[in-house]
Amino acid sequence: MLVFDESVLEKYRNLVRGVEEDAINLHPIQSGGRAGDYPGVVQAVLRFVDGYSVCDFCMKGRLDLIDSPPLCDFHRDIADFLDMDVARLFPGCRQAQYAAFHALVKSEDTIIIDSLAHYSTYLSAERVGARIVEVPHSGYPDFDLFLDAYAEKIEEVKKETGKWPALAFLTHVDYNYGNVFDAKSVGKIVHDYGIPFVLNGAYTVGRMPVSGKELGADILTASLHKSFASPAPSGLLLASRDYAEVIFKSSSIRGPWSGRSFENKEVETLGCTLPGCVVIGVMAAFPYVAERVKHWDEEVKKARYFIEQLERVAGIKQLGQRPHNHDLVHFESEPFFEIAQKHPRKGFFLYEELRERGVAGVQPGLSKFFKVSTYGKTWNQIKLAAEAFLDIARKYSIPIH
Ligand SMILES: *Cc1c(COP(=O)(O)O)cnc(C)c1O
């Protein structure tokens, strides 16, 4: 636990966060980004905690070309790990998506995105002035994307605008239901039209093995603080050889009066992205992550076990693909909602009952639907967490099969 100076605690309260130590935290956006699980990551970050700490030997003016600390090697290694050609660090997946769109899309262009995409995909499109066409999904209860529709939508755009879409985008695993989509099949469709395929691996890269080449991704984005056991803010943008030049274009601007130019800087990174302890944390996490993705099958087993246990409660139902293939799980929980209606604490009763039983991560106030992630928990923690839900059901006399 961190110790703060008294004067800081006087000014800002609640600076101590103990949820990872004193509870089983099932929060979906936090389970894969826990850096504190790896003492090596914490130590490394502390050694580089001063502002621009990685810039001591920045001789070429680019983060990915620094030899000491070995950022240069790291950039090559992470690209190899994900089977892509070129990698750059960004403050998050959203900035990586925006950079890719900005490089590939001109204002008034149309792009194809899946209708389960993260809000940051929509906002990235908005920020570059793109028109979007959505690939639909099946709706309740599976929320499965109609992947064949990529071809239809691409053709539609051509027919309506006379131009092919500037890119097609797929969210590898959506953040609401934890559905895993067959990126490879979409990659094939998109490549038939010769347009770039952008794959968002926010919930896959760092959790499960991902090969960009095998999936046909021309561009791959990742959230390292979500899925790579890394401190925030950290994300990745990767490109294949074919698209690296346009995505990571070097600056060509020249000061008309001063003659100043910055040819070594890349435009989409604004010259530099993560100049301090965050990138050191990412590097320190890398060996742990490379090892943990090998155990993805076990993580899926844990999620399925957890679903099986919670569905023993009459009226609780897992939404999304069945059987489930990811640790992010969305439940519909009508019986908890009914209790909330009559409970003095309303929807907050579920959060509070769970907290009393040592389980955190269900959003306070939610009872009708909630999301959890079982990622990185031990079997024992998974069993305890499931038992907490069953115990609450018993307390309120909800039948259990
Ligand atoms: C979390 C998430 C993002 C945003 O990630 P940041 O790294 O926080 O920018 C983008 N896309 C998907 C699918 C996500 O789940």
The ligand as an SDF file (V2000), in Angstrom:
LIG
                    3D

 15 15  0  0  0  0  0  0  0  0999 V2000
  -11.6440   -0.0140  -23.7960 C   0  0  0  0  0  0  0  0  0  0  0  0
  -11.8330   -0.0040  -25.2500 C   0  0  0  0  0  0  0  0  0  0  0  0
  -11.3330    1.0440  -26.0330 C   0  0  0  0  0  0  0  0  0  0  0  0
  -10.6450    2.2550  -25.4410 C   0  0  0  0  0  0  0  0  0  0  0  0
   -9.4180    1.9090  -24.9080 O   0  0  0  0  0  0  0  0  0  0  0  0
   -8.4150    3.0280  -24.3170 P   0  0  0  0  0  0  0  0  0  0  0  0
   -7.1080    2.3370  -24.3120 O   0  0  0  0  0  0  0  0  0  0  0  0
   -8.9130    3.3660  -22.9420 O   0  0  0  0  0  0  0  0  0  0  0  0
   -8.4630    4.1940  -25.2230 O   0  0  0  0  0  0  0  0  0  0  0  0
  -11.4790    0.9610  -27.3900 C   0  0  0  0  0  0  0  0  0  0  0  0
  -12.0940   -0.0770  -27.9690 N   0  0  0  0  0  0  0  0  0  0  0  0
  -12.5860   -1.1100  -27.2500 C   0  0  0  0  0  0  0  0  0  0  0  0
  -13.2480   -2.2450  -27.9440 C   0  0  0  0  0  0  0  0  0  0  0  0
  -12.4800   -1.0980  -25.8730 C   0  0  0  0  0  0  0  0  0  0  0  0
  -12.9810   -2.1220  -25.1720 O   0  0  0  0  0  0  0  0  0  0  0  0
  1  2  1  0
  2  3  1  0
  2 14  2  0
  3  4  1  0
  3 10  2  0
  4  5  1  0
  5  6  1  0
  6  7  2  0
  6  8  1  0
  6  9  1  0
 10 11  1  0
 11 12  2  0
 12 13  1  0
 12 14  1  0
 14 15  1  0
M  END
$$$$
